[in-house]
Amino acid sequence: MYPASTTKIMTGLLICETCSLEDRLQVPAAAVGTEGSSMYLSADEVLSVEDLLYGLLLESGNDAAAALAIYCAGSLPAFAARMNARAEELGLTHTRFANPHGLDSEDNYSTARDLARLTATALKNPDFARIVGTKSVAVAGRCLTNHNKLLWQYPGAIGVKTGFTKAAGRILVSAARRNGRTLICVTIGAPDDWSDHTQLLDAGFSAYARSEERR
């Protein structure tokens, strides 16, 4: 299925793994005005990598995704190649990326299982986990608010990413932590995803225990 903006989980992970968050970069004109959701970057504006990661993962800025990809790899196709190499390393056998932002493409697809496995790895990165768990932040003269309503509504929620296009429908990757246990939930094309995730996470926490807890 099309992953829409949940593609940005891989984008954010790669940037956290390969770039210094303190680095400052000049926004390339090629990133400005990217279709879809945006943090409204201006050409030649100077921001830090961390600023752009907040724009990527809270505001779901497609322009932030393009700016980070170009900074990291020199071009969008070169960055997509890195995304696919990392997906292969993680064993995401039903995933392919064509761009860093998730705009619909026949060559940009994934599954709920692969998105969950990707998220499990991404949450081990402390910078990624900190940013996706942030409710709101002021960066570069902008007030950014996380699109993930579960951070306010679900006890223990720690992230991760929303997504939507007309072709993909509503996509949600969520995670919550209680009593040392972290659960990840993924739905694709679910119109009532906030409610679905609340019920699924509740079921996971209440109905299942780790094997050592049952002994």
Sequence and secondary structure as in RCSB ss.txt:
>XXXX:A:sequence
MYPASTTKIMTGLLICETCSLEDRLQVPAAAVGTEGSSMYLSADEVLSVEDLLYGLLLESGNDAAAALAIYCAGS
LPAFAARMNARAEELGLTHTRFANPHGLDSEDNYSTARDLARLTATALKNPDFARIVGTKSVAVAGRCLTNHNKL
LWQYPGAIGVKTGFTKAAGRILVSAARRNGRTLICVTIGAPDDWSDHTQLLDAGFSAYARSEERR
>XXXX:A:secstr
   GGGGHHHHHHHHHHHS TT EEE  GGGTT SSS     TT EEEHHHHHHHHHTS  HHHHHHHHHHHHSS
HHHHHHHHHHHHHHTT TT B SSSS    TT B  HHHHHHHHHHHTTSHHHHHHHT SEEEETTEEEE S TH
HHHSTTEEEEEEEEETTTEEEEEEEEEETTEEEEEEEES TTHHHHHHHHHHHHHHH   GGG  
